[in-house]
Amino acid sequence: KYNMKAYIFGLILLIISSILSISQTLVLKPIIDSFTSRDSSHFIESIIMFTILMLLALIINYLGTLIIAKIAQNIVYKIRKELFSKMQKMGIEFFDKNPSGETISIFTNDVELLSTAIDQSLSKILISVITFVLTFATLIYLNIQLALISLGLICLYIVVMYIFAQKSTKHARLKQYRLAHLSRICRRNGIWYESC
């Protein structure tokens, strides 16, 4: 909503960067083959091409990451401003009903999680899927048996990660609850109170 065009541009840069990173693997093949066959005719060209691809991938990845990080920070800033202006209009009964710790937790933790989702989660999921598909296609092109072994290991990895994700989700929710509870404990005149 706020910076959709810039966000899409940043994602495109990250996609290009991942494509360039994977294409480095194809450029490495002649370099490795030249060592085994003792033919060094394309060795220098392949090294130069590999270096150019690596530098381009690094620069484009840096620019894409920078754009998305700035967008995430701008969105968090705007959301916090909107939350603050909304809080100024709320009646006193809102603050009586809702503990201050939960309100502080929304302002700090929940909005920061939104920033992480925009900055890392959404872009990383897209880039990971594209990188996986292109890497697997490259692996099939280079060696189909190694590709099948890798596919089996990836399936095992997905099962293990699913089990860990189920457990970590419960702990993340518990952490958010405890942070909210901890935020509403305060000290007044040397005595600790549950709510300020």
Residue pairs with C-beta under 8 A, 6 or more apart in sequence:
2 71
2 74
2 75
2 78
3 71
3 74
3 75
6 67
6 71
7 67
7 68
7 71
7 118
9 67
10 63
10 64
10 65
10 67
10 68
10 71
10 123
11 64
11 68
11 123
11 126
12 64
13 60
13 61
13 63
13 64
13 67
14 60
14 61
14 64
14 65
14 68
14 123
14 126
14 127
15 126
15 127
15 130
16 60
16 64
17 57
17 58
17 60
17 61
17 64
18 57
18 61
18 127
18 130
18 131
18 134
19 130
19 134
20 53
20 56
20 57
20 60
21 53
21 57
21 61
21 131
22 131
22 134
22 135
22 138
23 53
24 50
24 53
24 54
24 57
25 135
25 138
25 142
26 138
26 141
27 46
27 49
27 50
27 53
28 46
28 50
29 142
30 42
30 43
30 46
31 43
31 46
31 47
31 50
33 39
34 40
34 41
34 42
34 43
34 46
68 118
68 119
68 123
69 119
71 118
72 115
72 116
72 118
72 119
73 115
75 114
75 115
75 118
76 111
76 112
76 114
76 115
79 111
79 114
80 107
80 111
83 106
83 107
83 111
87 103
95 103
99 180
99 184
99 195
100 183
100 184
100 195
100 196
101 179
101 180
101 181
101 182
101 183
101 184
101 185
101 195
102 180
102 183
102 184
104 180
104 183
104 184
105 176
105 179
105 180
105 183
109 176
109 179
110 176
136 147
136 150
136 151
139 146
139 147
139 150
140 147
184 194
184 195
184 196
185 192
185 193
185 194
186 192
186 193
186 195
186 196
187 193
188 196
